[in-house]
């Protein structure tokens, strides 16, 4: 049985054409990671509408800075960093400080090509993972999702979160231990 990921949308791995213009490259990359980004933001913000708004805001912020793209080594991580910073800005705003519970809808989208029994087992495991993720402290959840979904390095996460690398590693270790206990 394969390990369930946070997002499986059936899309091809991220492939970029080096002959594309900055705007084409940004648009292609953003379209390939949009569902994964929105899902990550949904977990961080706890609200689907806010996650979609922040994903759109992140795209606009990236679009305005597209002249910097030749210097960007990991475009996916850069987009996630911009989106996480936008989500933090939203959480800091006075009128958005109240917390909202997440609806019971499917937060994580995935596609399965396994038997019905394996699919049922996988669905149960994903449901357990969702619940366990929601029980993590916000900083643990952020670190885990950035590492899992954005494939960011600990150094990139530390820079994004404005925390020391050691703290990020400790938060990741704590998140993994809590998830391991919840899934066992």
N, C-alpha and C positions, 0 to 999 in steps of 0.2 A: 504494500500500500504506500503510495507516495505521500510525502509530507505536505499537508495543506499549507498554502501560503495565504497571506493576508488578502492578496488580490490575484486572481487568475482570470483574465478576460479573454484568453485564447489568442491574444495578439502576438505577433512575431517579436523576437528580441529587438531591442532598440538598435536601429541601423541608421547611420547618417551618411549622406552623400557629401563628401568634402568639397564638391564643386558648387554646392548650393550657396545662395546669398545668405546673409545673416537672418533676414526675415523669413526666408524659406526654411532654414535650419531650425529656427526657433519655433515656427509654426508646426513643423513636422514632429519635432521632439515633444512639444506641448500636447499635440493631439495623441501621440503614442502613450503618454503618461497621465493623461487627464483623469481617467477613472481611478487610477492608483493614488494620484494626488488628492482628489476629492475625498476618497475614502479615508486617507490619512488625516486630512483636515477635519473630517466628520468625527473621527475618534478624538481628536484634540479639542475640538470646539463643542462636541456633543449635540450638534444641530445641523441637519442636512442643508437647510437654506443658507445658514452662515457659511458652511463649507463651500457651497457652490459660489456664493458671493466672493469669498476670499480667493478661491481658485481663479475667478474672473479678474479680480483685483491684481492677483499675482501675475497673471498674463499681461495685463496692462503695464504693470511696473517693469516686467521683463522687456516688453516691447519698447518702452521708452529708453531702456538701457542696452538695446541690441548692438550698439556700436562697440560695446565691451566684449562681445561674443568671441572675437578671435583670441582673447586672453583667457577665456574660460576653458579649463581642462575637462571638467565633468559637467556638461550642460544639465543633465538630469538633477544632479545634486544642487547646482546653482538655482534651478527653478524651485526645487523643494525648499531651499534656504530662503528665497524670496517669499514663498508662500507661508512658511513657518513664521517669518518675521511679520508678515501681514496679519496672521492669526494672532500673534502676540499683541500687536497693536489693537486689534479688535477686543481682545480680552481685557486690555488696559482701559478701554474707553468706559467712561462712567455709566452710560446708559445700557451697556451690555454686560455689566458685572454680575447680574443675577444669573444663576445657573439654570439650565433647562435640562430635563431628563431626555434621554435619547428614546425615540419611538421604537416600537418593537419590529419595525421593518427590517429587511435585510440590509445591513450596513456594508458587509463585505460581499462583493460579487465574485463568483467563481464559476468555472465551467468544469465539468467532470466527464471523463470518458470511461468510467469504470462500471462494474455491475451494480444493480440496485442495492444489494446488501452492502457492498463497499461504499456506495454513495451515501447510504444511510449512516454508516459508521463515520464517514468523513464529515457529514453534516453535523452529527453529534459532536465530533471533535472541534469543528469550527465554532459551533455554538458555545462549547466550553471555553474556547479560546477568546471569543468575544466577551463573555462574562468575565473571564480572568483579566482581560485587557482593561475593562471598565473599572475593575477593582484596584488597578495599579495607581500609585500616586501620579499626579499629572506630569512631573518631570521624568519619571520612569517610563510612562506611556510615550512621551515625546521621544525619548532616546531610543526606545525599542522600535517605534514606527519609522523614525528616520534611518535607523540602521537596516531594518527589514525592507521597507518600501522604497526609500530613496537611495539605498545602498551607499550611504555616506560613511566616510571613515570616522573614527572617534575624534580625530582632530577637526574634521569639518563640522561635526555635531557640536564640539566644544566651542568652536568659533561662532556657530549659529546661536547656540544657547547662552553664550557669554559666560561659560563656566570652565574650570580647569579640566583637562583631559582625564586626570585621575578621578575626578568627581563623576564624569560621564561614564567611565568604565565601571565605577562602583554602582551607579544607577542602573546600568545595563545588567550587571551581574545580579543585582537585587531583583530586577524585572524578570530575568530568566529563571531565577530560583522560584519566584512566586508563580510564574507560569508553569514551571515544571511540576510544582506541587498541585496546582489546580488541574493539570491535565493527567496526573497519575491516578 
